[in-house]
Amino acid sequence: KEIFKVVLLNTKNEIITDIDISIGTLNSSLVHPREVFREAIRRSSNKIILIHNHRQDATPSAEDKVVTNRLVKCGDIIGIEVIDHIIIGDGLYFSFKENMLI
């Protein structure tokens, strides 16, 4: 199953906590900005890192790219920076930041 997590960071980029946002089906996970940023706002998080898994290939899907862009825009509006979205596959990972997609 796909699990979508958010890592909350403080102003020194130290981890406050990580939160499971969504546990999806075999190959998809529904994510809404409301759930992603709710706890970040409560915990006065300054930045967040998005993380989710794929069963095999860590290459982002078109939906992954759309969701990431949407969350980055929402974060810009409320003042919580999305610094990366990491997809973990079978022994591989994909970083939106490293690949200059954020």
C-alpha positions as CSV (number, residue, x, y, z in Angstrom):
1,K,0.0,0.0,0.0
2,E,1.1,3.5,-0.6
3,I,1.7,5.6,2.5
4,F,2.0,9.4,2.3
5,K,3.9,11.0,5.2
6,V,4.9,14.5,6.1
7,V,8.0,15.4,8.1
8,L,7.6,18.7,10.0
9,L,10.6,20.9,10.5
10,N,11.3,23.9,12.7
11,T,13.1,27.1,11.7
12,K,16.5,25.3,12.3
13,N,15.4,22.5,9.9
14,E,15.3,20.1,12.9
15,I,12.6,17.4,12.8
16,I,9.6,18.1,15.0
17,T,7.8,14.9,14.0
18,D,6.5,12.9,11.1
19,I,2.9,12.2,10.4
20,D,1.1,9.6,8.3
21,I,-1.3,11.6,6.1
22,S,-2.8,8.9,4.0
23,I,-2.7,5.1,3.6
24,G,-3.9,4.3,0.1
25,T,-4.6,1.4,-2.1
26,L,-2.1,-0.9,-3.8
27,N,-0.9,1.8,-6.2
28,S,-2.4,5.2,-5.1
29,S,-2.9,7.5,-2.2
30,L,-5.3,10.4,-1.9
31,V,-3.8,13.5,-0.5
32,H,-5.5,16.9,0.2
33,P,-3.6,20.0,1.3
34,R,-6.0,20.4,4.3
35,E,-4.6,17.2,5.8
36,V,-1.0,17.9,4.8
37,F,-0.9,21.3,6.4
38,R,-3.2,20.9,9.4
39,E,-0.7,19.5,11.8
40,A,2.1,21.6,10.4
41,I,0.1,24.7,11.3
42,R,-0.7,23.3,14.8
43,R,2.9,22.5,15.5
44,S,4.2,25.8,14.1
45,S,6.3,24.1,11.5
46,N,8.4,26.3,9.2
47,K,9.0,23.7,6.5
48,I,7.9,20.3,5.5
49,I,9.2,17.3,3.5
50,L,6.7,15.1,1.7
51,I,7.4,11.3,1.5
52,H,5.6,8.4,0.0
53,N,6.3,5.0,-1.4
54,H,5.9,3.2,-4.7
55,R,6.0,-0.6,-4.8
56,Q,8.9,-0.8,-7.3
57,D,9.9,2.2,-9.4
58,A,10.5,5.5,-7.6
59,T,9.8,7.6,-10.7
60,P,7.1,10.1,-10.0
61,S,3.8,9.7,-11.8
62,A,1.9,12.6,-13.5
63,E,-0.4,12.6,-10.5
64,D,2.6,12.8,-8.1
65,K,3.9,15.9,-10.0
66,V,0.4,17.6,-9.9
67,V,0.0,16.9,-6.2
68,T,3.4,18.2,-5.4
69,N,2.9,21.4,-7.3
70,R,-0.4,21.9,-5.6
71,L,1.1,21.4,-2.2
72,V,4.0,23.7,-2.9
73,K,1.6,26.5,-4.0
74,C,-0.5,26.0,-0.9
75,G,2.6,26.1,1.3
76,D,3.6,29.4,-0.4
77,I,0.3,30.9,0.5
78,I,0.3,29.9,4.1
79,G,4.0,30.4,4.7
80,I,5.2,26.8,5.1
81,E,7.8,25.8,2.6
82,V,7.7,22.4,1.0
83,I,11.5,21.7,0.7
84,D,11.3,18.2,-1.0
85,H,9.1,15.4,-2.0
86,I,10.8,12.0,-1.8
87,I,9.4,8.9,-3.4
88,I,10.8,5.6,-2.1
89,G,10.8,2.6,-4.4
90,D,12.3,-0.9,-4.2
91,G,15.8,0.0,-3.2
92,L,15.6,3.4,-5.0
93,Y,14.4,6.9,-4.3
94,F,13.5,10.0,-6.2
95,S,13.9,13.5,-4.8
96,F,11.9,16.3,-6.4
97,K,14.6,18.8,-5.0
98,E,17.6,16.9,-6.4
99,N,15.8,16.7,-9.8
100,M,15.0,20.4,-9.7
101,L,11.2,19.9,-9.7
102,I,10.8,21.9,-6.6
